[in-house]
Amino acid sequence: MIIKGFNFKSNKIFSIILIAIIIAIILILVSFYLVHLNYKEKTKVDILDILDKKNILNAKSYIAEYSLNIVSNKNQNNYDIKEVYENNEGNESFVFEIKNNNDIIYYKLKDNNLEISSTSQLNTFKLENYAIDKKNLISLSTFIEIFKLVESNENQNNFAKISIEYNDNKIYYSILFDNENKDKINTDVYNNYISILSDGVIVSKLELSIDKETLKPLEYRVFDDKGSSYINILFKNITINV
């Protein structure tokens, strides 16, 4: 009887200890999850607060050097580009230096004047006092414009949505387009940018990745409706003035 009683008590004590350990583990896991969640949300808020003040999304001007890769059905084209962008209270100006082999083509766009020249050509093409569409998918300024427009109207906009993801030392800003949405024609994004979002290729996503520490762009990609990136920009150097 003594031995049986001892075994019963030992088993009971073991069961109590086991249950206590399991409860402790559950509490630790829950606490860890909540702490991690709070840290992630706090980090997200802190990062966005910094981005609002310092990074490319609020650039008044920038000088960017990057390599551009454009993929088509038959081939790929690569260019080295230097882009100078300025926005003076809504008055935008662009300068593109496009290197292709041994030739450099210059595009200068300010107000409604366009000037095109080349190192291999003696002539300079000028177009003045003409309604020029300044929007193009290659320029970071277009991504910035669309991002801000979607961000300010996201609750009333079913055509375009913003996604922000964090991966290692990178932050990914994405603008997702629902091209099947029947209400898209009533949105400012669609009406203002349809000329470049469906010009030959239907755009499904714009994605900009930036360095989490320096807050400078690393890569910018444009995706078609099949989910493949056909415009790929890799930034070499960029100077931002906010």
C-alpha positions as CSV (number, residue, x, y, z in Angstrom):
1,M,0.0,0.0,0.0
2,I,2.8,2.3,0.8
3,I,4.5,1.7,-2.6
4,K,1.2,2.1,-4.4
5,G,0.4,5.3,-2.6
6,F,3.9,6.6,-3.4
7,N,3.5,5.9,-7.1
8,F,0.1,7.5,-7.2
9,K,1.4,10.7,-5.6
10,S,4.5,10.7,-7.8
11,N,2.4,10.4,-11.0
12,K,0.1,13.1,-9.8
13,I,3.0,15.4,-9.0
14,F,4.6,14.7,-12.4
15,S,1.3,15.4,-14.2
16,I,1.0,18.8,-12.3
17,I,4.6,19.7,-13.2
18,L,4.0,18.7,-16.9
19,I,0.9,20.8,-17.1
20,A,2.6,23.7,-15.5
21,I,5.5,23.5,-18.0
22,I,3.1,23.3,-20.9
23,I,1.2,26.4,-19.7
24,A,4.5,28.2,-19.1
25,I,5.6,27.4,-22.7
26,I,2.3,28.6,-24.1
27,L,2.5,31.9,-22.1
28,I,6.1,32.4,-23.3
29,L,5.1,31.8,-26.9
30,V,2.2,34.2,-26.7
31,S,4.3,36.9,-25.0
32,F,7.0,36.5,-27.6
33,Y,4.4,36.8,-30.4
34,L,2.9,39.9,-28.9
35,V,6.3,41.5,-28.3
36,H,7.4,40.7,-31.8
37,L,4.1,42.0,-33.3
38,N,4.4,45.2,-31.3
39,Y,8.0,45.6,-32.3
40,K,7.2,45.0,-35.9
41,E,4.3,47.5,-35.9
42,K,6.4,50.1,-34.0
43,T,9.3,49.5,-36.5
44,K,6.9,50.0,-39.3
45,V,5.6,53.2,-37.9
46,D,9.1,54.5,-37.2
47,I,10.3,53.7,-40.7
48,L,7.3,55.3,-42.4
49,D,7.8,58.4,-40.2
50,I,11.4,58.6,-41.4
51,L,10.4,57.9,-45.0
52,D,7.8,60.7,-44.9
53,K,10.6,63.2,-44.1
54,K,13.8,61.9,-45.8
55,N,13.5,59.5,-48.6
56,I,12.7,59.5,-52.3
57,L,8.9,59.7,-51.9
58,N,9.2,63.4,-51.0
59,A,12.1,64.3,-53.3
60,K,12.1,67.9,-54.6
61,S,14.9,66.9,-56.9
62,Y,17.3,64.1,-57.4
63,I,20.2,62.9,-59.6
64,A,20.1,59.2,-60.3
65,E,22.4,57.0,-62.2
66,Y,21.1,53.5,-63.1
67,S,21.2,50.6,-65.5
68,L,18.0,50.0,-67.4
69,N,17.0,46.6,-68.7
70,I,13.9,46.4,-71.0
71,V,12.6,43.0,-71.9
72,S,10.4,42.4,-75.0
73,N,9.1,39.3,-76.7
74,K,12.2,38.9,-78.9
75,N,15.1,40.5,-77.1
76,Q,16.5,42.6,-74.2
77,N,17.9,46.1,-74.4
78,N,20.3,47.5,-71.8
79,Y,21.1,51.2,-71.2
80,D,23.1,53.3,-68.7
81,I,21.1,56.3,-67.8
82,K,21.6,59.5,-65.8
83,E,18.4,61.2,-64.8
84,V,18.2,64.8,-63.3
85,Y,14.8,65.6,-61.9
86,E,13.5,68.9,-60.4
87,N,10.1,69.8,-59.1
88,N,9.8,73.5,-58.3
89,E,6.2,73.9,-56.9
90,G,4.7,71.7,-59.5
91,N,6.9,72.8,-62.4
92,E,8.9,69.8,-63.4
93,S,12.0,69.5,-65.5
94,F,13.9,66.4,-66.6
95,V,17.2,65.6,-68.2
96,F,18.0,62.1,-69.4
97,E,21.4,61.1,-70.5
98,I,21.1,57.7,-72.2
99,K,24.2,55.7,-73.1
100,N,23.9,53.1,-75.8
101,N,27.1,51.7,-77.0
102,N,29.4,54.7,-77.8
103,D,26.5,57.1,-78.3
104,I,24.9,59.4,-75.7
105,I,21.4,60.7,-76.3
106,Y,20.2,63.7,-74.3
107,Y,16.6,64.4,-73.6
108,K,15.9,67.8,-71.9
109,L,12.3,68.5,-70.9
110,K,11.2,71.7,-69.2
111,D,7.8,73.4,-69.2
112,N,6.5,72.5,-72.6
113,N,9.8,72.4,-74.4
114,L,11.6,69.3,-75.4
115,E,15.2,69.2,-76.7
116,I,16.9,66.1,-78.1
117,S,20.5,65.8,-79.0
118,S,23.1,63.1,-79.5
119,T,26.9,62.9,-79.4
120,S,26.9,61.1,-82.8
121,Q,24.6,63.7,-84.5
122,L,25.3,67.3,-85.2
123,N,21.7,68.3,-85.3
124,T,19.6,69.1,-82.2
125,F,15.8,68.5,-82.3
126,K,13.7,71.1,-80.4
127,L,10.0,71.1,-79.7
128,E,8.6,74.2,-78.1
129,N,5.2,75.4,-76.8
130,Y,3.7,71.9,-77.2
131,A,1.6,69.8,-74.8
132,I,4.1,67.2,-73.9
133,D,3.2,64.3,-71.7
134,K,5.9,64.1,-69.0
135,K,4.8,60.8,-67.5
136,N,6.9,57.8,-68.2
137,L,7.4,54.5,-66.4
138,I,11.2,54.8,-66.3
139,S,11.3,57.9,-64.2
140,L,11.1,57.6,-60.5
141,S,9.0,60.7,-60.4
142,T,6.2,58.8,-62.0
143,F,6.3,56.2,-59.3
144,I,6.3,58.9,-56.7
145,E,3.3,60.6,-58.2
146,I,1.2,57.5,-58.5
147,F,2.2,56.3,-55.0
148,K,1.1,59.5,-53.4
149,L,-2.1,59.6,-55.4
150,V,-3.0,56.1,-54.4
151,E,-2.0,56.6,-50.8
152,S,-4.2,59.7,-50.5
153,N,-7.3,58.0,-52.1
154,E,-6.8,54.4,-51.1
155,N,-10.1,54.0,-49.2
156,Q,-12.0,55.3,-52.2
157,N,-9.9,53.5,-54.8
158,N,-10.5,49.9,-55.9
159,F,-8.2,50.0,-58.9
160,A,-4.9,50.6,-57.2
161,K,-3.6,49.5,-53.8
162,I,-0.3,50.0,-51.9
163,S,1.7,47.2,-50.4
164,I,4.7,47.7,-48.1
165,E,6.9,44.7,-47.1
166,Y,10.1,44.3,-45.1
167,N,12.7,41.8,-46.0
168,D,16.1,41.7,-44.3
169,N,17.6,45.2,-45.0
170,K,15.2,46.2,-47.7
171,I,11.8,47.8,-47.8
172,Y,9.5,47.0,-50.8
173,Y,7.0,49.6,-51.9
174,S,4.5,48.2,-54.4
175,I,1.6,49.7,-56.3
176,L,-0.8,46.9,-57.3
177,F,-3.3,47.4,-60.2
178,D,-6.6,45.5,-60.5
179,N,-7.1,45.7,-64.3
180,E,-10.2,43.6,-64.1
181,N,-12.0,46.1,-61.8
182,K,-15.0,47.5,-63.6
183,D,-14.9,50.7,-61.5
184,K,-11.4,51.6,-62.5
185,I,-12.5,54.2,-65.0
186,N,-13.9,56.3,-62.2
187,T,-10.5,56.6,-60.4
188,D,-8.0,59.4,-60.7
189,V,-5.1,56.9,-61.0
190,Y,-6.7,55.3,-64.0
191,N,-7.7,58.5,-65.7
192,N,-4.4,60.2,-65.2
193,Y,-2.0,57.4,-65.9
194,I,-3.9,55.1,-68.3
195,S,-1.7,56.3,-71.2
196,I,1.4,54.6,-69.6
197,L,-0.3,51.8,-67.7
198,S,-1.7,50.2,-70.8
199,D,0.5,51.4,-73.6
200,G,1.2,48.2,-75.4
201,V,1.7,46.3,-72.1
202,I,-0.8,46.2,-69.3
203,V,0.9,47.1,-66.1
204,S,0.0,45.0,-63.0
205,K,2.5,46.3,-60.5
206,L,5.2,48.9,-59.9
207,E,7.8,47.9,-57.3
208,L,10.5,50.0,-55.7
209,S,12.9,48.6,-53.2
210,I,15.0,50.8,-50.9
211,D,17.8,50.3,-48.4
212,K,16.4,50.2,-44.9
213,E,19.5,52.0,-43.5
214,T,20.3,54.6,-46.1
215,L,16.7,55.0,-47.4
216,K,18.0,55.2,-50.9
217,P,16.5,53.3,-53.9
218,L,18.1,50.0,-54.8
219,E,15.9,48.6,-57.6
220,Y,12.7,49.6,-59.5
221,R,10.7,47.1,-61.5
222,V,7.6,47.2,-63.7
223,F,5.5,44.1,-64.1
224,D,3.1,43.1,-66.9
225,D,-0.3,41.4,-66.4
226,K,1.4,38.0,-66.4
227,G,3.5,38.9,-63.4
228,S,6.8,39.2,-65.3
229,S,9.0,42.2,-64.9
230,Y,9.8,43.8,-68.2
231,I,11.4,47.1,-67.0
232,N,14.2,46.6,-64.5
233,I,16.2,49.4,-63.1
234,L,19.2,48.9,-60.9
235,F,20.4,52.1,-59.2
236,K,24.1,52.7,-59.1
237,N,24.1,56.1,-57.4
238,I,21.5,58.6,-56.3
239,T,21.5,62.0,-54.6
240,I,18.1,63.1,-53.2
241,N,17.1,66.6,-52.2
242,V,13.9,66.7,-50.0
